[in-house]
């Protein structure tokens, strides 16, 4: 005999998995942005390291 469907539970599980995946993507995007920001902060637009000009 087939099982009785539990639509509410299945939908909650899908939504939970979707939210988890979305959170992981947002975290990866944030880390990538921070890494690119750190990389850009160490060089000026011409590609030369920033520092005091003597």
SEMARKE-219750 format. One record per residue (C-alpha): x, y, z. Coordinates in Angstrom, 2 decimals, m for minus. Layout:
N
[votor [X; Y; Z]]
...
//
This chain:
54
[votor [0.00; 0.00; 0.00]]
[votor [1.43; 3.41; m0.94]]
[votor [2.20; 5.87; 1.81]]
[votor [m0.07; 8.79; 2.51]]
[votor [1.43; 12.02; 1.13]]
[votor [2.45; 14.66; 3.61]]
[votor [2.53; 17.74; 1.42]]
[votor [3.16; 20.24; 4.20]]
[votor [6.21; 18.36; 5.52]]
[votor [7.64; 17.83; 2.03]]
[votor [7.22; 21.49; 1.18]]
[votor [8.87; 22.54; 4.45]]
[votor [11.81; 20.25; 3.67]]
[votor [12.19; 21.71; 0.16]]
[votor [11.99; 25.26; 1.52]]
[votor [14.56; 24.46; 4.22]]
[votor [16.95; 22.98; 1.65]]
[votor [16.44; 25.97; m0.63]]
[votor [17.11; 28.41; 2.23]]
[votor [20.28; 26.51; 3.19]]
[votor [21.54; 26.56; m0.40]]
[votor [20.76; 30.26; m0.70]]
[votor [22.62; 31.00; 2.55]]
[votor [25.69; 29.07; 1.35]]
[votor [25.70; 30.97; m1.93]]
[votor [25.34; 34.31; m0.14]]
[votor [28.24; 33.42; 2.18]]
[votor [30.44; 32.40; m0.76]]
[votor [29.55; 35.61; m2.59]]
[votor [30.39; 37.66; 0.52]]
[votor [33.75; 35.90; 0.95]]
[votor [34.56; 36.45; m2.72]]
[votor [33.71; 40.14; m2.41]]
[votor [35.91; 40.49; 0.68]]
[votor [38.79; 38.71; m1.06]]
[votor [38.50; 40.93; m4.13]]
[votor [38.32; 44.00; m1.90]]
[votor [41.48; 42.98; m0.07]]
[votor [43.23; 42.38; m3.37]]
[votor [42.19; 45.78; m4.72]]
[votor [43.20; 47.56; m1.51]]
[votor [46.84; 46.48; m1.85]]
[votor [47.26; 47.92; m5.35]]
[votor [46.28; 51.19; m6.94]]
[votor [44.43; 51.32; m10.30]]
[votor [47.69; 51.22; m12.26]]
[votor [48.62; 47.95; m10.57]]
[votor [51.46; 49.36; m8.52]]
[votor [51.65; 48.70; m4.78]]
[votor [50.42; 51.51; m2.59]]
[votor [52.76; 53.09; m0.14]]
[votor [54.53; 56.28; 0.75]]
[votor [56.29; 58.01; m2.11]]
[votor [59.73; 59.14; m0.99]]
//
